[in-house]
Amino acid sequence: MVSHSEGSQRGLGASGVRCKWFLKGWRVRVIGIGGVVSRRIEGWLRLEEEAREVRRKQADWKFIESQPPRLRIALRLYVEAGDLFVASRVAGLTVEEFNELRKRARIPNVC
């Protein structure tokens, strides 16, 4: 059995299937996986993209752009990634404080 760290170094996924990962902008793409695993990953990526589009469309961009740089970057990160915890750390706020900021920016919490 290959551990997760060994698998990632050898180009093997968690299931032991050879794959290649790379980051493009905010999107993670998976290449070289066939069959059921590939369809499941494609399904999750499609759902993530749909959630990202909802957050982009409903966000109050005037409010976001009027924020100080650190908060503006954190709000953009939340719109793209949907990770409240990481965005709150970038902003230097608690999760609760950032969630209030998210609400004022009219960014929906899409799961």
MIMARPA-49873 format. One record per residue (C-alpha): x, y, z. Coordinates in nm, 4 decimals. Example, Ala and Ser with C-alpha at 12.3 -4.5 7.8 and 13.67 -1.06 7.14 Angstrom:
! residues 2
+----------+----------+----------+
:        X :        Y :        Z :
+----------+----------+----------+
:   1.2300 :  -0.4500 :   0.7800 :
:   1.3670 :  -0.1060 :   0.7140 :
+----------+----------+----------+
This chain:
! residues 111
+----------+----------+----------+
:        X :        Y :        Z :
+----------+----------+----------+
:   0.0000 :   0.0000 :   0.0000 :
:   0.1321 :   0.3428 :  -0.0885 :
:   0.0887 :   0.6176 :   0.1695 :
:  -0.0628 :   0.9485 :   0.0631 :
:   0.2693 :   1.1337 :   0.0804 :
:   0.4511 :   0.8645 :  -0.1164 :
:   0.1692 :   0.8527 :  -0.3698 :
:   0.1770 :   1.2250 :  -0.4315 :
:   0.5544 :   1.2133 :  -0.4808 :
:   0.5255 :   0.9268 :  -0.7287 :
:   0.2313 :   1.0765 :  -0.9133 :
:  -0.0175 :   0.8293 :  -0.7686 :
:  -0.3547 :   0.9358 :  -0.6368 :
:  -0.5046 :   0.8178 :  -0.3076 :
:  -0.6551 :   0.5195 :  -0.4867 :
:  -0.3183 :   0.4209 :  -0.6346 :
:  -0.4238 :   0.5340 :  -0.9841 :
:  -0.1568 :   0.7216 :  -1.1746 :
:  -0.2605 :   1.0805 :  -1.2265 :
:  -0.1144 :   1.4237 :  -1.2850 :
:  -0.2345 :   1.7248 :  -1.0873 :
:  -0.1679 :   2.0854 :  -1.1698 :
:  -0.3060 :   2.4185 :  -1.0583 :
:  -0.4414 :   2.6653 :  -1.3114 :
:  -0.5671 :   2.9846 :  -1.1570 :
:  -0.8065 :   2.8679 :  -0.8855 :
:  -0.8946 :   2.5409 :  -1.0558 :
:  -0.7319 :   2.2066 :  -0.9925 :
:  -0.7333 :   1.9845 :  -1.2993 :
:  -0.6907 :   1.6090 :  -1.3002 :
:  -0.5397 :   1.4415 :  -1.6046 :
:  -0.4899 :   1.0774 :  -1.6814 :
:  -0.7587 :   0.9127 :  -1.4703 :
:  -1.0120 :   0.6970 :  -1.6478 :
:  -1.3378 :   0.5327 :  -1.5541 :
:  -1.5510 :   0.5868 :  -1.2473 :
:  -1.2942 :   0.7899 :  -1.0526 :
:  -1.2645 :   1.0404 :  -1.3359 :
:  -1.6426 :   1.0845 :  -1.3650 :
:  -1.6741 :   1.1418 :  -0.9901 :
:  -1.3978 :   1.4000 :  -0.9895 :
:  -1.5467 :   1.5716 :  -1.2940 :
:  -1.8816 :   1.5815 :  -1.1122 :
:  -1.7263 :   1.7453 :  -0.8057 :
:  -1.5350 :   1.9938 :  -1.0190 :
:  -1.8569 :   2.0826 :  -1.2041 :
:  -2.0380 :   2.1408 :  -0.8731 :
:  -1.7503 :   2.3571 :  -0.7485 :
:  -1.7613 :   2.5645 :  -1.0674 :
:  -2.1386 :   2.6110 :  -1.0361 :
:  -2.1016 :   2.7248 :  -0.6738 :
:  -1.8232 :   2.9647 :  -0.7767 :
:  -2.0465 :   3.1138 :  -1.0480 :
:  -2.3312 :   3.1675 :  -0.7991 :
:  -2.0950 :   3.3432 :  -0.5576 :
:  -1.9527 :   3.5606 :  -0.8393 :
:  -2.2941 :   3.6662 :  -0.9707 :
:  -2.4520 :   3.7476 :  -0.6349 :
:  -2.1535 :   3.9224 :  -0.4729 :
:  -2.1689 :   4.2988 :  -0.4199 :
:  -1.8523 :   4.3863 :  -0.6119 :
:  -1.8720 :   4.7589 :  -0.5323 :
:  -1.8643 :   4.6754 :  -0.1607 :
:  -1.5801 :   4.4254 :  -0.2091 :
:  -1.3682 :   4.6725 :  -0.4089 :
:  -1.4238 :   4.9436 :  -0.1458 :
:  -1.2616 :   4.7326 :   0.1284 :
:  -0.8990 :   4.7637 :   0.2441 :
:  -0.6567 :   4.5409 :   0.0482 :
:  -0.6388 :   4.2567 :   0.3009 :
:  -1.0175 :   4.2258 :   0.3303 :
:  -1.0649 :   4.2687 :  -0.0444 :
:  -0.8207 :   3.9836 :  -0.1166 :
:  -0.9882 :   3.7617 :   0.1437 :
:  -1.3345 :   3.8274 :  -0.0016 :
:  -1.2117 :   3.7498 :  -0.3533 :
:  -1.0517 :   3.4310 :  -0.2211 :
:  -1.3813 :   3.3296 :  -0.0622 :
:  -1.5692 :   3.3950 :  -0.3866 :
:  -1.3261 :   3.1767 :  -0.5816 :
:  -1.2524 :   2.9005 :  -0.3289 :
:  -1.5530 :   2.9008 :  -0.0967 :
:  -1.3311 :   2.8304 :   0.2058 :
:  -1.4531 :   3.0444 :   0.4959 :
:  -1.1738 :   2.9365 :   0.7321 :
:  -0.8846 :   3.0165 :   0.4977 :
:  -1.0399 :   3.3445 :   0.3854 :
:  -1.0917 :   3.4494 :   0.7493 :
:  -0.7243 :   3.3822 :   0.8222 :
:  -0.6151 :   3.5866 :   0.5196 :
:  -0.8372 :   3.8711 :   0.6424 :
:  -0.6974 :   3.8450 :   0.9958 :
:  -1.0470 :   3.7959 :   1.1375 :
:  -1.2231 :   3.5205 :   1.3261 :
:  -1.4512 :   3.2956 :   1.1235 :
:  -1.7548 :   3.4650 :   1.2824 :
:  -1.6268 :   3.8146 :   1.1984 :
:  -1.5464 :   3.7147 :   0.8411 :
:  -1.8876 :   3.5509 :   0.8042 :
:  -2.0485 :   3.8844 :   0.8977 :
:  -1.8295 :   4.0578 :   0.6377 :
:  -1.9334 :   3.7927 :   0.3821 :
:  -2.2993 :   3.8691 :   0.4543 :
:  -2.2435 :   4.2442 :   0.4104 :
:  -2.0726 :   4.1687 :   0.0752 :
:  -2.3824 :   3.9639 :  -0.0201 :
:  -2.1744 :   3.6564 :  -0.1008 :
:  -2.3924 :   3.3464 :  -0.0585 :
:  -2.2641 :   3.0483 :   0.1380 :
:  -2.3015 :   2.7890 :  -0.1360 :
:  -2.2064 :   2.4329 :  -0.0468 :
+----------+----------+----------+
